[in-house]
C-alpha cells in the first residue's frame, strides 16, 4: 500500500512486457489492477467526476508551469 492507501502493485504496470508474455495475460493483469484501483477509490468515496476534476486541475497547473519555465511546446521556448 502507498501512503494514500492505494495498492502499489495495482498501480504498477510494466513499461515493456516480455516477449513470452501473451497479450491475454497482460490484459488480465491490467483488468485485475484496474479493479483494485476502482475498489480502493470507491472505498474512499472518490467518484469518477472527482478523478476527472483532479486530472484537469493537474493538467492546467502543468500547462501553466511549462509556460512559465519555457518548457517544450510553449511559446516561451519558441522565443528563445
PDB file with SEQRES, HELIX, SHEET and CRYST1 records, atoms N, CA, C and O in Angstrom:
SEQRES   1 A   80  UNK UNK UNK UNK UNK UNK UNK UNK UNK UNK UNK UNK UNK          
SEQRES   2 A   80  UNK UNK UNK UNK UNK UNK UNK UNK UNK UNK UNK UNK UNK          
SEQRES   3 A   80  UNK UNK UNK UNK UNK UNK UNK UNK UNK UNK UNK UNK UNK          
SEQRES   4 A   80  UNK UNK UNK UNK UNK UNK UNK UNK UNK UNK UNK UNK UNK          
SEQRES   5 A   80  UNK UNK UNK UNK UNK UNK UNK UNK UNK UNK UNK UNK UNK          
SEQRES   6 A   80  UNK UNK UNK UNK UNK UNK UNK UNK UNK UNK UNK UNK UNK          
SEQRES   7 A   80  UNK UNK                                                      
HELIX    1 AA1 UNK A    8  UNK A   11  1                                   4    
HELIX    2 AA2 UNK A   23  UNK A   43  1                                  21    
HELIX    3 AA3 UNK A   48  UNK A   69  1                                  22    
HELIX    4 AA4 UNK A   75  UNK A   79  1                                   5    
CRYST1    1.000    1.000    1.000  90.00  90.00  90.00 P 1           1          
ATOM      1  N   UNK A   1       0.825  -1.189   0.000  1.00  0.00           N  
ATOM      2  CA  UNK A   1       0.000   0.000   0.000  1.00  0.00           C  
ATOM      3  C   UNK A   1       0.870   1.253   0.000  1.00  0.00           C  
ATOM      4  O   UNK A   1       1.930   1.282   0.624  1.00  0.00           O  
ATOM      5  N   UNK A   2       0.421   2.267  -0.691  1.00  0.00           N  
ATOM      6  CA  UNK A   2       1.123   3.542  -0.704  1.00  0.00           C  
ATOM      7  C   UNK A   2       0.649   4.377   0.474  1.00  0.00           C  
ATOM      8  O   UNK A   2      -0.260   3.977   1.202  1.00  0.00           O  
ATOM      9  N   UNK A   3       1.270   5.545   0.659  1.00  0.00           N  
ATOM     10  CA  UNK A   3       0.897   6.408   1.772  1.00  0.00           C  
ATOM     11  C   UNK A   3      -0.547   6.880   1.687  1.00  0.00           C  
ATOM     12  O   UNK A   3      -1.139   7.229   2.709  1.00  0.00           O  
ATOM     13  N   UNK A   4      -1.129   6.899   0.490  1.00  0.00           N  
ATOM     14  CA  UNK A   4      -2.517   7.328   0.367  1.00  0.00           C  
ATOM     15  C   UNK A   4      -3.484   6.149   0.337  1.00  0.00           C  
ATOM     16  O   UNK A   4      -4.667   6.317   0.042  1.00  0.00           O  
ATOM     17  N   UNK A   5      -2.976   4.954   0.643  1.00  0.00           N  
ATOM     18  CA  UNK A   5      -3.852   3.805   0.792  1.00  0.00           C  
ATOM     19  C   UNK A   5      -4.102   3.000  -0.466  1.00  0.00           C  
ATOM     20  O   UNK A   5      -4.841   2.016  -0.421  1.00  0.00           O  
ATOM     21  N   UNK A   6      -3.514   3.384  -1.583  1.00  0.00           N  
ATOM     22  CA  UNK A   6      -3.716   2.619  -2.808  1.00  0.00           C  
ATOM     23  C   UNK A   6      -2.698   1.493  -2.893  1.00  0.00           C  
ATOM     24  O   UNK A   6      -1.586   1.605  -2.377  1.00  0.00           O  
ATOM     25  N   UNK A   7      -3.080   0.432  -3.535  1.00  0.00           N  
ATOM     26  CA  UNK A   7      -2.224  -0.736  -3.691  1.00  0.00           C  
ATOM     27  C   UNK A   7      -1.167  -0.435  -4.745  1.00  0.00           C  
ATOM     28  O   UNK A   7      -1.489  -0.235  -5.916  1.00  0.00           O  
ATOM     29  N   UNK A   8       0.099  -0.402  -4.325  1.00  0.00           N  
ATOM     30  CA  UNK A   8       1.190  -0.075  -5.244  1.00  0.00           C  
ATOM     31  C   UNK A   8       1.233  -1.064  -6.410  1.00  0.00           C  
ATOM     32  O   UNK A   8       1.486  -0.664  -7.547  1.00  0.00           O  
ATOM     33  N   UNK A   9       0.992  -2.340  -6.145  1.00  0.00           N  
ATOM     34  CA  UNK A   9       1.010  -3.343  -7.203  1.00  0.00           C  
ATOM     35  C   UNK A   9      -0.062  -3.051  -8.248  1.00  0.00           C  
ATOM     36  O   UNK A   9       0.155  -3.259  -9.441  1.00  0.00           O  
ATOM     37  N   UNK A  10      -1.205  -2.574  -7.804  1.00  0.00           N  
ATOM     38  CA  UNK A  10      -2.294  -2.273  -8.725  1.00  0.00           C  
ATOM     39  C   UNK A  10      -1.935  -1.115  -9.641  1.00  0.00           C  
ATOM     40  O   UNK A  10      -2.461  -1.013 -10.749  1.00  0.00           O  
ATOM     41  N   UNK A  11      -1.044  -0.244  -9.187  1.00  0.00           N  
ATOM     42  CA  UNK A  11      -0.672   0.913  -9.991  1.00  0.00           C  
ATOM     43  C   UNK A  11       0.581   0.661 -10.816  1.00  0.00           C  
ATOM     44  O   UNK A  11       0.957   1.501 -11.632  1.00  0.00           O  
ATOM     45  N   UNK A  12       1.229  -0.471 -10.621  1.00  0.00           N  
ATOM     46  CA  UNK A  12       2.479  -0.763 -11.298  1.00  0.00           C  
ATOM     47  C   UNK A  12       2.216  -1.574 -12.560  1.00  0.00           C  
ATOM     48  O   UNK A  12       1.826  -2.739 -12.491  1.00  0.00           O  
ATOM     49  N   UNK A  13       2.432  -0.953 -13.702  1.00  0.00           N  
ATOM     50  CA  UNK A  13       2.264  -1.637 -14.976  1.00  0.00           C  
ATOM     51  C   UNK A  13       3.615  -1.640 -15.666  1.00  0.00           C  
ATOM     52  O   UNK A  13       4.193  -0.574 -15.876  1.00  0.00           O  
ATOM     53  N   UNK A  14       4.137  -2.812 -16.026  1.00  0.00           N  
ATOM     54  CA  UNK A  14       5.448  -2.847 -16.670  1.00  0.00           C  
ATOM     55  C   UNK A  14       5.435  -2.063 -17.975  1.00  0.00           C  
ATOM     56  O   UNK A  14       4.473  -2.130 -18.740  1.00  0.00           O  
ATOM     57  N   UNK A  15       6.507  -1.322 -18.223  1.00  0.00           N  
ATOM     58  CA  UNK A  15       6.559  -0.494 -19.424  1.00  0.00           C  
ATOM     59  C   UNK A  15       6.747  -1.318 -20.687  1.00  0.00           C  
ATOM     60  O   UNK A  15       6.191  -0.985 -21.734  1.00  0.00           O  
ATOM     61  N   UNK A  16       7.518  -2.383 -20.601  1.00  0.00           N  
ATOM     62  CA  UNK A  16       7.729  -3.236 -21.768  1.00  0.00           C  
ATOM     63  C   UNK A  16       7.548  -4.692 -21.366  1.00  0.00           C  
ATOM     64  O   UNK A  16       8.379  -5.249 -20.649  1.00  0.00           O  
ATOM     65  N   UNK A  17       6.475  -5.304 -21.820  1.00  0.00           N  
ATOM     66  CA  UNK A  17       6.245  -6.696 -21.456  1.00  0.00           C  
ATOM     67  C   UNK A  17       7.262  -7.617 -22.128  1.00  0.00           C  
ATOM     68  O   UNK A  17       7.802  -7.308 -23.190  1.00  0.00           O  
ATOM     69  N   UNK A  18       7.506  -8.748 -21.485  1.00  0.00           N  
ATOM     70  CA  UNK A  18       8.426  -9.710 -22.083  1.00  0.00           C  
ATOM     71  C   UNK A  18       7.768 -10.340 -23.303  1.00  0.00           C  
ATOM     72  O   UNK A  18       6.543 -10.382 -23.415  1.00  0.00           O  
ATOM     73  N   UNK A  19       8.597 -10.824 -24.206  1.00  0.00           N  
ATOM     74  CA  UNK A  19       8.074 -11.468 -25.407  1.00  0.00           C  
ATOM     75  C   UNK A  19       7.268 -12.719 -25.068  1.00  0.00           C  
ATOM     76  O   UNK A  19       6.337 -13.088 -25.784  1.00  0.00           O  
ATOM     77  N   UNK A  20       7.640 -13.364 -23.966  1.00  0.00           N  
ATOM     78  CA  UNK A  20       6.974 -14.604 -23.583  1.00  0.00           C  
ATOM     79  C   UNK A  20       5.571 -14.357 -23.035  1.00  0.00           C  
ATOM     80  O   UNK A  20       4.741 -15.266 -23.009  1.00  0.00           O  
ATOM     81  N   UNK A  21       5.311 -13.147 -22.603  1.00  0.00           N  
ATOM     82  CA  UNK A  21       4.018 -12.847 -22.003  1.00  0.00           C  
ATOM     83  C   UNK A  21       2.975 -12.584 -23.087  1.00  0.00           C  
ATOM     84  O   UNK A  21       3.189 -11.754 -23.971  1.00  0.00           O  
ATOM     85  N   UNK A  22       1.882 -13.270 -23.020  1.00  0.00           N  
ATOM     86  CA  UNK A  22       0.852 -13.117 -24.039  1.00  0.00           C  
ATOM     87  C   UNK A  22       0.045 -11.837 -23.828  1.00  0.00           C  
ATOM     88  O   UNK A  22       0.002 -11.282 -22.730  1.00  0.00           O  
ATOM     89  N   UNK A  23      -0.575 -11.396 -24.881  1.00  0.00           N  
ATOM     90  CA  UNK A  23      -1.446 -10.225 -24.813  1.00  0.00           C  
ATOM     91  C   UNK A  23      -2.602 -10.493 -23.842  1.00  0.00           C  
ATOM     92  O   UNK A  23      -3.022  -9.599 -23.108  1.00  0.00           O  
ATOM     93  N   UNK A  24      -3.106 -11.714 -23.844  1.00  0.00           N  
ATOM     94  CA  UNK A  24      -4.202 -12.056 -22.933  1.00  0.00           C  
ATOM     95  C   UNK A  24      -3.770 -11.947 -21.476  1.00  0.00           C  
ATOM     96  O   UNK A  24      -4.537 -11.480 -20.635  1.00  0.00           O  
ATOM     97  N   UNK A  25      -2.542 -12.375 -21.173  1.00  0.00           N  
ATOM     98  CA  UNK A  25      -2.049 -12.288 -19.801  1.00  0.00           C  
ATOM     99  C   UNK A  25      -1.888 -10.825 -19.391  1.00  0.00           C  
ATOM    100  O   UNK A  25      -2.251 -10.454 -18.275  1.00  0.00           O  
ATOM    101  N   UNK A  26      -1.351  -9.998 -20.274  1.00  0.00           N  
ATOM    102  CA  UNK A  26      -1.216  -8.564 -19.969  1.00  0.00           C  
ATOM    103  C   UNK A  26      -2.579  -7.937 -19.760  1.00  0.00           C  
ATOM    104  O   UNK A  26      -2.756  -7.133 -18.846  1.00  0.00           O  
ATOM    105  N   UNK A  27      -3.549  -8.293 -20.596  1.00  0.00           N  
ATOM    106  CA  UNK A  27      -4.908  -7.768 -20.472  1.00  0.00           C  
ATOM    107  C   UNK A  27      -5.514  -8.185 -19.129  1.00  0.00           C  
ATOM    108  O   UNK A  27      -6.133  -7.372 -18.442  1.00  0.00           O  
ATOM    109  N   UNK A  28      -5.334  -9.448 -18.764  1.00  0.00           N  
ATOM    110  CA  UNK A  28      -5.866  -9.950 -17.499  1.00  0.00           C  
ATOM    111  C   UNK A  28      -5.274  -9.184 -16.317  1.00  0.00           C  
ATOM    112  O   UNK A  28      -5.997  -8.782 -15.406  1.00  0.00           O  
ATOM    113  N   UNK A  29      -3.946  -8.984 -16.338  1.00  0.00           N  
ATOM    114  CA  UNK A  29      -3.300  -8.251 -15.247  1.00  0.00           C  
ATOM    115  C   UNK A  29      -3.779  -6.810 -15.187  1.00  0.00           C  
ATOM    116  O   UNK A  29      -3.982  -6.270 -14.100  1.00  0.00           O  
ATOM    117  N   UNK A  30      -3.962  -6.181 -16.345  1.00  0.00           N  
ATOM    118  CA  UNK A  30      -4.465  -4.807 -16.387  1.00  0.00           C  
ATOM    119  C   UNK A  30      -5.858  -4.729 -15.763  1.00  0.00           C  
ATOM    120  O   UNK A  30      -6.141  -3.826 -14.975  1.00  0.00           O  
ATOM    121  N   UNK A  31      -6.723  -5.677 -16.120  1.00  0.00           N  
ATOM    122  CA  UNK A  31      -8.083  -5.669 -15.581  1.00  0.00           C  
ATOM    123  C   UNK A  31      -8.089  -5.892 -14.070  1.00  0.00           C  
ATOM    124  O   UNK A  31      -8.877  -5.271 -13.357  1.00  0.00           O  
ATOM    125  N   UNK A  32      -7.225  -6.767 -13.581  1.00  0.00           N  
ATOM    126  CA  UNK A  32      -7.121  -7.000 -12.138  1.00  0.00           C  
ATOM    127  C   UNK A  32      -6.653  -5.721 -11.441  1.00  0.00           C  
ATOM    128  O   UNK A  32      -7.224  -5.314 -10.429  1.00  0.00           O  
ATOM    129  N   UNK A  33      -5.616  -5.094 -11.987  1.00  0.00           N  
ATOM    130  CA  UNK A  33      -5.091  -3.860 -11.393  1.00  0.00           C  
ATOM    131  C   UNK A  33      -6.142  -2.752 -11.423  1.00  0.00           C  
ATOM    132  O   UNK A  33      -6.306  -2.023 -10.445  1.00  0.00           O  
ATOM    133  N   UNK A  34      -6.846  -2.626 -12.537  1.00  0.00           N  
ATOM    134  CA  UNK A  34      -7.886  -1.601 -12.662  1.00  0.00           C  
ATOM    135  C   UNK A  34      -8.978  -1.801 -11.619  1.00  0.00           C  
ATOM    136  O   UNK A  34      -9.457  -0.841 -11.015  1.00  0.00           O  
ATOM    137  N   UNK A  35      -9.359  -3.038 -11.417  1.00  0.00           N  
ATOM    138  CA  UNK A  35     -10.397  -3.335 -10.430  1.00  0.00           C  
ATOM    139  C   UNK A  35      -9.921  -3.005  -9.015  1.00  0.00           C  
ATOM    140  O   UNK A  35     -10.703  -2.507  -8.205  1.00  0.00           O  
ATOM    141  N   UNK A  36      -8.660  -3.272  -8.708  1.00  0.00           N  
ATOM    142  CA  UNK A  36      -8.115  -2.935  -7.387  1.00  0.00           C  
ATOM    143  C   UNK A  36      -8.156  -1.425  -7.156  1.00  0.00           C  
ATOM    144  O   UNK A  36      -8.527  -0.967  -6.075  1.00  0.00           O  
ATOM    145  N   UNK A  37      -7.779  -0.667  -8.161  1.00  0.00           N  
ATOM    146  CA  UNK A  37      -7.801   0.795  -8.040  1.00  0.00           C  
ATOM    147  C   UNK A  37      -9.240   1.276  -7.881  1.00  0.00           C  
ATOM    148  O   UNK A  37      -9.520   2.136  -7.045  1.00  0.00           O  
ATOM    149  N   UNK A  38     -10.153   0.724  -8.678  1.00  0.00           N  
ATOM    150  CA  UNK A  38     -11.557   1.124  -8.591  1.00  0.00           C  
ATOM    151  C   UNK A  38     -12.111   0.881  -7.187  1.00  0.00           C  
ATOM    152  O   UNK A  38     -12.788   1.741  -6.623  1.00  0.00           O  
ATOM    153  N   UNK A  39     -11.822  -0.291  -6.630  1.00  0.00           N  
ATOM    154  CA  UNK A  39     -12.319  -0.612  -5.288  1.00  0.00           C  
ATOM    155  C   UNK A  39     -11.712   0.308  -4.230  1.00  0.00           C  
ATOM    156  O   UNK A  39     -12.404   0.748  -3.312  1.00  0.00           O  
ATOM    157  N   UNK A  40     -10.420   0.597  -4.363  1.00  0.00           N  
ATOM    158  CA  UNK A  40      -9.758   1.479  -3.391  1.00  0.00           C  
ATOM    159  C   UNK A  40     -10.361   2.882  -3.440  1.00  0.00           C  
ATOM    160  O   UNK A  40     -10.606   3.493  -2.399  1.00  0.00           O  
ATOM    161  N   UNK A  41     -10.598   3.386  -4.639  1.00  0.00           N  
ATOM    162  CA  UNK A  41     -11.190   4.720  -4.775  1.00  0.00           C  
ATOM    163  C   UNK A  41     -12.629   4.727  -4.273  1.00  0.00           C  
ATOM    164  O   UNK A  41     -13.052   5.658  -3.589  1.00  0.00           O  
ATOM    165  N   UNK A  42     -13.372   3.687  -4.616  1.00  0.00           N  
ATOM    166  CA  UNK A  42     -14.761   3.594  -4.172  1.00  0.00           C  
ATOM    167  C   UNK A  42     -14.848   3.552  -2.645  1.00  0.00           C  
ATOM    168  O   UNK A  42     -15.731   4.172  -2.053  1.00  0.00           O  
ATOM    169  N   UNK A  43     -13.936   2.825  -2.015  1.00  0.00           N  
ATOM    170  CA  UNK A  43     -13.929   2.726  -0.552  1.00  0.00           C  
ATOM    171  C   UNK A  43     -13.686   4.080   0.102  1.00  0.00           C  
ATOM    172  O   UNK A  43     -14.128   4.323   1.225  1.00  0.00           O  
ATOM    173  N   UNK A  44     -12.989   4.952  -0.599  1.00  0.00           N  
ATOM    174  CA  UNK A  44     -12.720   6.296  -0.070  1.00  0.00           C  
ATOM    175  C   UNK A  44     -13.778   7.304  -0.499  1.00  0.00           C  
ATOM    176  O   UNK A  44     -13.704   8.477  -0.132  1.00  0.00           O  
ATOM    177  N   UNK A  45     -14.756   6.858  -1.269  1.00  0.00           N  
ATOM    178  CA  UNK A  45     -15.824   7.749  -1.698  1.00  0.00           C  
ATOM    179  C   UNK A  45     -15.434   8.655  -2.859  1.00  0.00           C  
ATOM    180  O   UNK A  45     -16.064   9.689  -3.082  1.00  0.00           O  
ATOM    181  N   UNK A  46     -14.403   8.274  -3.594  1.00  0.00           N  
ATOM    182  CA  UNK A  46     -13.936   9.076  -4.727  1.00  0.00           C  
ATOM    183  C   UNK A  46     -14.754   8.698  -5.960  1.00  0.00           C  
ATOM    184  O   UNK A  46     -14.866   7.521  -6.302  1.00  0.00           O  
ATOM    185  N   UNK A  47     -15.322   9.703  -6.623  1.00  0.00           N  
ATOM    186  CA  UNK A  47     -16.128   9.457  -7.816  1.00  0.00           C  
ATOM    187  C   UNK A  47     -15.304   9.671  -9.077  1.00  0.00           C  
ATOM    188  O   UNK A  47     -14.209  10.232  -9.038  1.00  0.00           O  
ATOM    189  N   UNK A  48     -15.851   9.215 -10.188  1.00  0.00           N  
ATOM    190  CA  UNK A  48     -15.201   9.433 -11.477  1.00  0.00           C  
ATOM    191  C   UNK A  48     -15.066  10.933 -11.751  1.00  0.00           C  
ATOM    192  O   UNK A  48     -14.071  11.378 -12.321  1.00  0.00           O  
ATOM    193  N   UNK A  49     -16.065  11.698 -11.344  1.00  0.00           N  
ATOM    194  CA  UNK A  49     -16.024  13.147 -11.527  1.00  0.00           C  
ATOM    195  C   UNK A  49     -14.888  13.767 -10.712  1.00  0.00           C  
ATOM    196  O   UNK A  49     -14.233  14.700 -11.176  1.00  0.00           O  
ATOM    197  N   UNK A  50     -14.651  13.254  -9.498  1.00  0.00           N  
ATOM    198  CA  UNK A  50     -13.533  13.735  -8.673  1.00  0.00           C  
ATOM    199  C   UNK A  50     -12.202  13.498  -9.385  1.00  0.00           C  
ATOM    200  O   UNK A  50     -11.341  14.376  -9.431  1.00  0.00           O  
ATOM    201  N   UNK A  51     -12.054  12.303  -9.932  1.00  0.00           N  
ATOM    202  CA  UNK A  51     -10.812  11.955 -10.632  1.00  0.00           C  
ATOM    203  C   UNK A  51     -10.629  12.864 -11.842  1.00  0.00           C  
ATOM    204  O   UNK A  51      -9.536  13.383 -12.070  1.00  0.00           O  
ATOM    205  N   UNK A  52     -11.691  13.059 -12.617  1.00  0.00           N  
ATOM    206  CA  UNK A  52     -11.613  13.906 -13.808  1.00  0.00           C  
ATOM    207  C   UNK A  52     -11.273  15.345 -13.421  1.00  0.00           C  
ATOM    208  O   UNK A  52     -10.442  15.978 -14.073  1.00  0.00           O  
ATOM    209  N   UNK A  53     -11.899  15.861 -12.378  1.00  0.00           N  
ATOM    210  CA  UNK A  53     -11.637  17.230 -11.927  1.00  0.00           C  
ATOM    211  C   UNK A  53     -10.184  17.383 -11.475  1.00  0.00           C  
ATOM    212  O   UNK A  53      -9.525  18.366 -11.815  1.00  0.00           O  
ATOM    213  N   UNK A  54      -9.686  16.410 -10.710  1.00  0.00           N  
ATOM    214  CA  UNK A  54      -8.287  16.452 -10.266  1.00  0.00           C  
ATOM    215  C   UNK A  54      -7.327  16.389 -11.448  1.00  0.00           C  
ATOM    216  O   UNK A  54      -6.323  17.100 -11.478  1.00  0.00           O  
ATOM    217  N   UNK A  55      -7.639  15.535 -12.422  1.00  0.00           N  
ATOM    218  CA  UNK A  55      -6.779  15.418 -13.599  1.00  0.00           C  
ATOM    219  C   UNK A  55      -6.735  16.731 -14.369  1.00  0.00           C  
ATOM    220  O   UNK A  55      -5.663  17.184 -14.769  1.00  0.00           O  
ATOM    221  N   UNK A  56      -7.894  17.341 -14.576  1.00  0.00           N  
ATOM    222  CA  UNK A  56      -7.945  18.613 -15.305  1.00  0.00           C  
ATOM    223  C   UNK A  56      -7.166  19.699 -14.561  1.00  0.00           C  
ATOM    224  O   UNK A  56      -6.467  20.495 -15.188  1.00  0.00           O  
ATOM    225  N   UNK A  57      -7.277  19.738 -13.239  1.00  0.00           N  
ATOM    226  CA  UNK A  57      -6.530  20.724 -12.444  1.00  0.00           C  
ATOM    227  C   UNK A  57      -5.030  20.473 -12.563  1.00  0.00           C  
ATOM    228  O   UNK A  57      -4.249  21.414 -12.700  1.00  0.00           O  
ATOM    229  N   UNK A  58      -4.629  19.208 -12.511  1.00  0.00           N  
ATOM    230  CA  UNK A  58      -3.205  18.862 -12.659  1.00  0.00           C  
ATOM    231  C   UNK A  58      -2.696  19.283 -14.036  1.00  0.00           C  
ATOM    232  O   UNK A  58      -1.617  19.861 -14.162  1.00  0.00           O  
ATOM    233  N   UNK A  59      -3.491  18.984 -15.069  1.00  0.00           N  
ATOM    234  CA  UNK A  59      -3.076  19.307 -16.434  1.00  0.00           C  
ATOM    235  C   UNK A  59      -2.947  20.815 -16.631  1.00  0.00           C  
ATOM    236  O   UNK A  59      -2.007  21.275 -17.281  1.00  0.00           O  
ATOM    237  N   UNK A  60      -3.868  21.580 -16.085  1.00  0.00           N  
ATOM    238  CA  UNK A  60      -3.811  23.039 -16.200  1.00  0.00           C  
ATOM    239  C   UNK A  60      -2.599  23.587 -15.452  1.00  0.00           C  
ATOM    240  O   UNK A  60      -1.911  24.475 -15.956  1.00  0.00           O  
ATOM    241  N   UNK A  61      -2.332  23.066 -14.254  1.00  0.00           N  
ATOM    242  CA  UNK A  61      -1.156  23.514 -13.492  1.00  0.00           C  
ATOM    243  C   UNK A  61       0.125  23.171 -14.245  1.00  0.00           C  
ATOM    244  O   UNK A  61       1.059  23.972 -14.277  1.00  0.00           O  
ATOM    245  N   UNK A  62       0.173  22.002 -14.843  1.00  0.00           N  
ATOM    246  CA  UNK A  62       1.347  21.590 -15.625  1.00  0.00           C  
ATOM    247  C   UNK A  62       1.539  22.519 -16.828  1.00  0.00           C  
ATOM    248  O   UNK A  62       2.656  22.927 -17.143  1.00  0.00           O  
ATOM    249  N   UNK A  63       0.429  22.840 -17.487  1.00  0.00           N  
ATOM    250  CA  UNK A  63       0.482  23.737 -18.643  1.00  0.00           C  
ATOM    251  C   UNK A  63       1.005  25.112 -18.226  1.00  0.00           C  
ATOM    252  O   UNK A  63       1.868  25.681 -18.894  1.00  0.00           O  
ATOM    253  N   UNK A  64       0.477  25.643 -17.116  1.00  0.00           N  
ATOM    254  CA  UNK A  64       0.941  26.954 -16.632  1.00  0.00           C  
ATOM    255  C   UNK A  64       2.416  26.904 -16.261  1.00  0.00           C  
ATOM    256  O   UNK A  64       3.164  27.832 -16.566  1.00  0.00           O  
ATOM    257  N   UNK A  65       2.837  25.839 -15.612  1.00  0.00           N  
ATOM    258  CA  UNK A  65       4.224  25.690 -15.193  1.00  0.00           C  
ATOM    259  C   UNK A  65       5.158  25.642 -16.405  1.00  0.00           C  
ATOM    260  O   UNK A  65       6.239  26.231 -16.384  1.00  0.00           O  
ATOM    261  N   UNK A  66       4.740  24.947 -17.449  1.00  0.00           N  
ATOM    262  CA  UNK A  66       5.557  24.882 -18.665  1.00  0.00           C  
ATOM    263  C   UNK A  66       5.665  26.250 -19.326  1.00  0.00           C  
ATOM    264  O   UNK A  66       6.724  26.614 -19.837  1.00  0.00           O  
ATOM    265  N   UNK A  67       4.577  27.004 -19.318  1.00  0.00           N  
ATOM    266  CA  UNK A  67       4.608  28.336 -19.922  1.00  0.00           C  
ATOM    267  C   UNK A  67       5.557  29.252 -19.169  1.00  0.00           C  
ATOM    268  O   UNK A  67       6.280  30.042 -19.777  1.00  0.00           O  
ATOM    269  N   UNK A  68       5.558  29.147 -17.845  1.00  0.00           N  
ATOM    270  CA  UNK A  68       6.436  29.977 -17.017  1.00  0.00           C  
ATOM    271  C   UNK A  68       7.890  29.587 -17.219  1.00  0.00           C  
ATOM    272  O   UNK A  68       8.756  30.453 -17.343  1.00  0.00           O  
ATOM    273  N   UNK A  69       8.164  28.281 -17.253  1.00  0.00           N  
ATOM    274  CA  UNK A  69       9.551  27.809 -17.350  1.00  0.00           C  
ATOM    275  C   UNK A  69      10.067  27.776 -18.779  1.00  0.00           C  
ATOM    276  O   UNK A  69      11.266  27.611 -19.004  1.00  0.00           O  
ATOM    277  N   UNK A  70       9.170  27.932 -19.746  1.00  0.00           N  
ATOM    278  CA  UNK A  70       9.609  27.864 -21.139  1.00  0.00           C  
ATOM    279  C   UNK A  70       9.927  26.450 -21.576  1.00  0.00           C  
ATOM    280  O   UNK A  70      10.804  26.230 -22.412  1.00  0.00           O  
ATOM    281  N   UNK A  71       9.217  25.498 -21.013  1.00  0.00           N  
ATOM    282  CA  UNK A  71       9.428  24.090 -21.340  1.00  0.00           C  
ATOM    283  C   UNK A  71       9.013  23.760 -22.758  1.00  0.00           C  
ATOM    284  O   UNK A  71       8.560  24.640 -23.491  1.00  0.00           O  
ATOM    285  N   UNK A  72       9.159  22.502 -23.159  1.00  0.00           N  
ATOM    286  CA  UNK A  72       8.848  22.078 -24.524  1.00  0.00           C  
ATOM    287  C   UNK A  72       7.404  22.389 -24.903  1.00  0.00           C  
ATOM    288  O   UNK A  72       6.487  22.221 -24.099  1.00  0.00           O  
ATOM    289  N   UNK A  73       7.223  22.834 -26.113  1.00  0.00           N  
ATOM    290  CA  UNK A  73       5.898  23.086 -26.629  1.00  0.00           C  
ATOM    291  C   UNK A  73       5.250  24.361 -26.148  1.00  0.00           C  
ATOM    292  O   UNK A  73       4.039  24.524 -26.294  1.00  0.00           O  
ATOM    293  N   UNK A  74       6.018  25.272 -25.579  1.00  0.00           N  
ATOM    294  CA  UNK A  74       5.434  26.522 -25.095  1.00  0.00           C  
ATOM    295  C   UNK A  74       5.897  27.683 -25.952  1.00  0.00           C  
ATOM    296  O   UNK A  74       6.901  27.597 -26.659  1.00  0.00           O  
ATOM    297  N   UNK A  75       5.156  28.753 -25.876  1.00  0.00           N  
ATOM    298  CA  UNK A  75       5.537  29.938 -26.635  1.00  0.00           C  
ATOM    299  C   UNK A  75       6.813  30.557 -26.078  1.00  0.00           C  
ATOM    300  O   UNK A  75       7.582  31.160 -26.827  1.00  0.00           O  
ATOM    301  N   UNK A  76       7.049  30.417 -24.777  1.00  0.00           N  
ATOM    302  CA  UNK A  76       8.273  30.962 -24.182  1.00  0.00           C  
ATOM    303  C   UNK A  76       9.504  30.269 -24.749  1.00  0.00           C  
ATOM    304  O   UNK A  76      10.537  30.908 -24.948  1.00  0.00           O  
ATOM    305  N   UNK A  77       9.405  28.981 -25.009  1.00  0.00           N  
ATOM    306  CA  UNK A  77      10.543  28.233 -25.559  1.00  0.00           C  
ATOM    307  C   UNK A  77      10.817  28.657 -26.995  1.00  0.00           C  
ATOM    308  O   UNK A  77      11.971  28.717 -27.421  1.00  0.00           O  
ATOM    309  N   UNK A  78       9.760  28.949 -27.737  1.00  0.00           N  
ATOM    310  CA  UNK A  78       9.969  29.303 -29.137  1.00  0.00           C  
ATOM    311  C   UNK A  78      10.548  30.704 -29.294  1.00  0.00           C  
ATOM    312  O   UNK A  78      11.089  31.028 -30.351  1.00  0.00           O  
ATOM    313  N   UNK A  79      10.445  31.543 -28.263  1.00  0.00           N  
ATOM    314  CA  UNK A  79      11.011  32.887 -28.341  1.00  0.00           C  
ATOM    315  C   UNK A  79      12.502  32.898 -28.081  1.00  0.00           C  
ATOM    316  O   UNK A  79      13.176  33.871 -28.418  1.00  0.00           O  
ATOM    317  N   UNK A  80      13.035  31.843 -27.490  1.00  0.00           N  
ATOM    318  CA  UNK A  80      14.461  31.803 -27.127  1.00  0.00           C  
ATOM    319  C   UNK A  80      15.349  31.731 -28.337  1.00  0.00           C  
ATOM    320  O   UNK A  80      16.572  31.692 -28.204  1.00  0.00           O  
TER     321      UNK A  80                                                      
END                                                                             
